Amino acid sequence: MRAVDAVMECLKAEGVDVVFGLPGGANLPTYDAFVNGGIRHILVRHEAGGGHAAQGYAKATGKVGVAFATSGPGATNLITPICDAMMDSVPVVFITGQVRTELLGTDGFQEADTLGITIPIVKHSFMIQDPKEIPRAIHEAFYIARSGRPGPVLVDIPQDLSRGEIEYEPVTDVRLPGYQPTTDGNQKQIRQAAKALAAAIRPVIYAGGGVVNANASEELVEFATSDRFPVTCTLMGLGGFPAPHEQWLGMLGMHGTRAANYAMDEADLICAVGARFDDRITGKLSEFAPKAKFIHIDVDPAEISKNVPAHIPIVGDAKLVLAKLLIEYRALGVDPARLGAWWERIEGWREKYPLGFQDSTDKEIKPQYMIQALYEATGGEAIVTSDVGQHQMWAAQYYDFPAPRRWINSGGLGTMGFGLPAAMGAAVGCPERLVCCIAGDGSVQMNAQELATCAQNEIPIKVFIMNNGYLGMVRQWQELFWDGKYSQVDTGKFPDFVKLAEAYGATGMRFEDKTTLVEDMKRAIATEGPVVVDVRVTREENTYPMIPAGQAAREMVG
Amino acid sequence: MSVMGEPGTKEPLSLEELQASTGLRTGRKHVLSILVENKSGVLTRIAGLFARRGFNIDTLTVGPTDDEQISRVTLTVDGALHPIDQVTKQLHKLINVLKIRDLEPGDTVTRELALFKVSADGAQRGELMQIAEIFRGKVVDVTKRSVIVEVTGTTEKIEAFESMVRPFGLIEMMRTGEIAISRGRSET
C-alpha cells in the first residue's frame, strides 16, 4: 500500500470524518490519496484558517481535529493555530509535508525546520524517517493529542517518504513508555479534599477549561449542588457550569464579576478544577486569594503548584476525580446551612455590583446590548465563537452559556482572527447546531478569507461583527493607562463588510438600530448559508468591570 | 516528592493545618539523571524547555546506556534559582523522557573530567606537577612552555585545582560537566 493511502486508513481508524487543509508541493502525494481516500477534506484559503477550523471542530465535538499543510510557508502558517491549541489544550493533529529527505538541511525550496520551529509549542511531534513509521506515528499522535491534558501533535512527513510503499496493519497498541498520564486521582487526597471542603465556611469552586475538556460538566454540577458551593469559571470554563444558576457567580478574573472576584478574595478554601491560575485570573499573585487554602485538581501535574501553591494536590482527570469527590463528600453528611453567612455575603455583592452598562436612550447599539440581543435571538442555544478583544469579554459576560462546548474562543494565546475559522470548524463538526461568531472588526479580517471556504462548502456560520472602528481593547488600555493618547487603533470605516461578504459569496447585512436588533438578528440567522452582519456599535465603550493588569481583585474598577 | 496533605486521623479537619506543597527553592545544586528515548530532537526538546521556562542548566552531559535505544542525560540545576519540582514536572511532560531521578547528594557518586592547559616553563613545571599529583591529576602533554593536566573528580575538586593552577597562567580549561551514579545496588 502507498504510505499516503495508509495515512487515510489511519485517519479513518481514528474516526476522523473531516480534515482541513491546503495542498502544496511537499504534500502532493498525500493529496493524491485524498481523491479516493474516503475522508472529507475541506480546502481552506489559508493554513491558519485550517488550523483554527480544526480547533473549532475539536472544541465543539470533543474529538481530535485534523489540519494538513505543505512544507515551508504552509507549515509556518500553522504556527499560530498550533500555539493556540497548546495554550488552550485543544486536541489537534497537524500533518505537514516536508521537502525530500535529500534536500533536508540544504535550504531547499519551501524548506523550513518545521519540527524545530514547533518544538516549544507542541505536546509532541514526530519527524518521519522511514515510510514504515508513518502509521504508528499517526496513531500515537492521535493518542497523545486526546489523552491526558489534550494538545497539539505534529507529524512531519518528507515528500519522498510519503511516496513509499508499506505494509499497512492497523496499529492498536501505542508504545509510549514515557507517557502515562495519571487520570484516577489519589483516593487519600480526594478524601482529604472532601474533608477540607466540609470544614470550609467560605469555599469557592473555581473551574477551568479542564472541566470542558474532560467532559466533566455533569460531575461538576452534581458535586457543586451536593452542597451549596459557589461556582465561578474561567473564560475557558464557561458552560462547564450552567449559567444562569443560583450557585453561579459568573466568570472570574480581569473582566469577571465582582461577586466572583470578591468571593475568591475572601474565600477560606478554593477548589480549582482544571484551571491553571493564569495571570488574567490571579492578577497580583502575592495578593491573590490571601485567605485561602487550595485544592488543585488537574490532569497535568506540572500545573499544580506552578503559580499558586496547592495544599491538597490531586492529579487526575476532572471527570473521574469529581465523581469520587462527590462520593467522599456525601459520606461526610455535611449541613449546607453552614454556608448561609457566606451566601449572604455573596448575595450582597451580587445585588450591589451586578453586571451592567449605561444603555442608550436612542437607536444606538451598545456593544453589551448587542450580546444580549444575540442571546435573545438565539435563545441562548447557539455555539458561539469569538475573536479576541472587547467583544470577546462582553460575549463572555453577557451570553449565559447553559452547557459546555458552546463557547469557543482563544483564551491563552489570545489570537485575533480565531473566531471565524473556528466557527467554520464547529459548524462542520456540529451541522445540526446554529453556530455564531462574535467577531471584532479588527480581528475578523485576520481570517476573513475563510468566508470563501464557507460559501463554497455551504457552511452556514453567522458572523456578527461588533464594529466600532477601533482595535477596541487596545484603545481602552490607551485611554485608561496611556493618558488617552490613541496610537494606531483607529481602523476607520474599512472595509465595507457587507460588500466583503458578498464578494466572498456570503450574505452581507448591516444593523444600526437597537430597536429592531433582535428581530434583525433572527432574520440573519434564518438566512441560508454563511451570513456576515456588520453591527455598528458605540465607538468608545469600555469593558468593565476590570482588574487592572498586575493588581489585586480588590482593586477592581468600573 | 513528598505527598502533602495526607489525611490525618483528627476530625474535623482544620484548614489551618494544611501545608502547601510548592516549588520550594532548595538552595542547593541538584543532579538530575534523566533517561530518554534515543530519538532525534530529544536534546533540543530538553534544552528548549529549559530556555523557555527560564531555567538555567549549569552542566549537561549526554551519553549512551547499555540499551542503544535509550540515552542518559545528566544535568545539574541550581535549586536556589529554580523550583526543582517544577523543573522535573515539566521534563516529565516530554514524551521521550522515560525517567528522572533527582539524585540525593549523599547517595550519589559524581564525577567530572577536566583538562587544564597551564603555562609552565622549566622552573615552574616541577611545582605544577606536584600540585597535579596531590589532586591525583595526570600530566598528559608537556611542551617547553605548557603542560596539560587531566583531573577527574567532583566539581568541587576540579574547582579547587583550577584555583591552584590559575596563578601559573591558565591558558585553557575544558570541562565535561558532571555524570552521576547512585550508590548501592539499585539502578540510578
Interface residues (C-beta under 8 A of the other chain):
Chain A: L115 G116 I119 P120 K123 H124 S125 M127 Q129 I144 L176 P177 G178 Y179 N186 K188 Q189 R191 Q192 K195 A196 A198 A199 A200 D268 L269 K293 F294 D300 P301 A302 S305 K306 P309 A310 H311 I312 P313
Chain B: V3 M4 G5 E6 P7 E11 P12 L13 S14 L15 L18 Q19 A20 S21 T22 G23 V36 E37 S40 G41 T44 R45 G48 L49 R52 D85 Q86 K89 Q90 H92 K93 L94 I95 N96 V97 L98
